Amino acid sequence: MAAVTPLLETRGLSCSFGGLRAVDRVDFTLPAGEIRAIIGPNGAGKTTFVSLVSGRIAPSSGSVVFEGEDITGLPAHRRVRKGIAYTFQITSIFPKLAVFDNVALSVQRALLHEGRLTAANLRQGAMDALERTGLAERAREISGNLAYGHQRLLEVAMGLALKPRLLILDEPTQGLSDGEIENFVMLVRRIAEDATVLLIEHNMPLVMELAQRITVFDRGRILAEGTPAEIRDDRAVQDAYLGASADA
Amino acid sequence: MTTTDRPTPSILLHVGVIMVLAGLWYVLPDYHRAVFSRVMVLAVFAMGYGLLFGYTGLLSLGHAMFFSAGLYGAGMTMSMLGWNSLAGLGAGIACGAVLALVIGLLALRTTGVAFMIVTLMFAQVLYLTILYFNEYTGGDQGFSLRRAARQIGPFDMTDPATRYFAALVLFAAALAVMLYVVRSPRGRVLVAIRENEERVRMLGYDVFAAKLAAVVLSGALCAAAGATYAILFGYVGATFATIQYSILPLLWVLLGGAATVLGPLFGTLFMYYVVDITSNYTTAYLLFVGVALILLVLYFPKGVLGTVRERWLQWLP
């Protein structure tokens, strides 16, 4: 037995939509403190997999273990309270509310839970998350009016404000400019100082730069797993994914 | 909607509205005093409805059942058990809250159109139940409350002035509750559910519990209006359980502005007078109601106060 309990572990995790096995008996282990990237071609089951982890979708079979505890039966909101935060692939904010209110909604849930909800604590927690993502000056703007890149950052800020132990980022840099991506890399590094990060990403240079280990999905299964260098040199991965995208 | 922004003007505005309503008693002729008494009570009904519809984004077509639960809860305990008005009011509110809890547990398993249908069906069930037990409820005809029962301490609710100010007290209390709720952190969660339910869940909130709390509070407010209606106007009847009284609060709220605290008062008042004035001239007064609604949808798609907030007064809760 390993000496340290992994932060997250899935055993035989499967999910079928009709006849399609989107995720097929996946055994996955994520130690605490890592930045892990999940890559794979479209339709490989990456988003379905993290949805199973975060509880947005119920698995057909298998189990999810978080910090040694089986959370397969827990509803999504209870998993969030355990420390699993999920940021959406398609920007999912509260567009009619101010930026501050969006983040305050994240902060106040934890404060409410701990019985420490005061205006000052709320303000501090929210502004803290906004400062870390560089959105502090825009706190009063209506979030729906923000530029797309800022909305993506707000999405991350909302996840961050939950003070998660595991932050799942589903294609966070989709649609961002190069400059924004650079800032984003720094942001993720800072987040990783006190949280484990699970990152689904298509941007290969970014993945190679950021991830400590990479898991490659293909047709609902784990095709390969290893350090960025190992993955780059893996023949099967090149065939399934990297080669295909390099030709395109 | 923002808890952190400028609390004072909105508090001042609402206190001002209550003071204006109090002052109106001294300037209005008798007839309009009676209208305002009724409108203030019905506006509380609309506010309760608006909490669920405007803020939480749940469209119910069955809120007549909560108003009726208050109406009959107060009326029947007072007439059959001889309870006094205050106990009757408490019984009415309790009936509404318990009914809302049960209905909420069942109906909140659905969303959208299904939620509308389910609430509509439950309201019909209550209406038919009232008719079925006509031995106790008076069925279609309803029943009147004795004058002696309609006292709260030294105050006689059959006296027009007392009635007016009792309605105002209820209205002010409901306004305070609404303001407190929509400005509180939990109120912000309700608005967030309306805007993006899935995201709220993924922030770790128990969305079902939050919605259920909103249904219960909404039901209790509507029942408070129903119970007060029974006490102030002394009549309890099955008309108030019909589908019409489920649709009316929706129209009042839409007219005044969904997700505004004062919108329901405005909408109720406006609609009451449109019906009142036009029905003096023609039996086809619903035609005018329809025209008024079309004009509002065209020029004030967010309701009167909703549009005012969007264009001029962004701090309006």
Interface residues (C-beta under 8 A of the other chain):
Chain A: S54 R56 A76 H77 R78 V80 R81 A85 Y86 F88 S92 I93 F94 P95 K96 L97 A98 F100 D101 A104 L105 S106 Q108 R109 A110 L112 L117 A119 L122 R123 M158 L162
Chain B: M1 T2 T3 T4 P185 R188 V189 V191 A192 E195 N196 E198 R199 V200 R201 M202 L203 G204 Y205 D206 V207
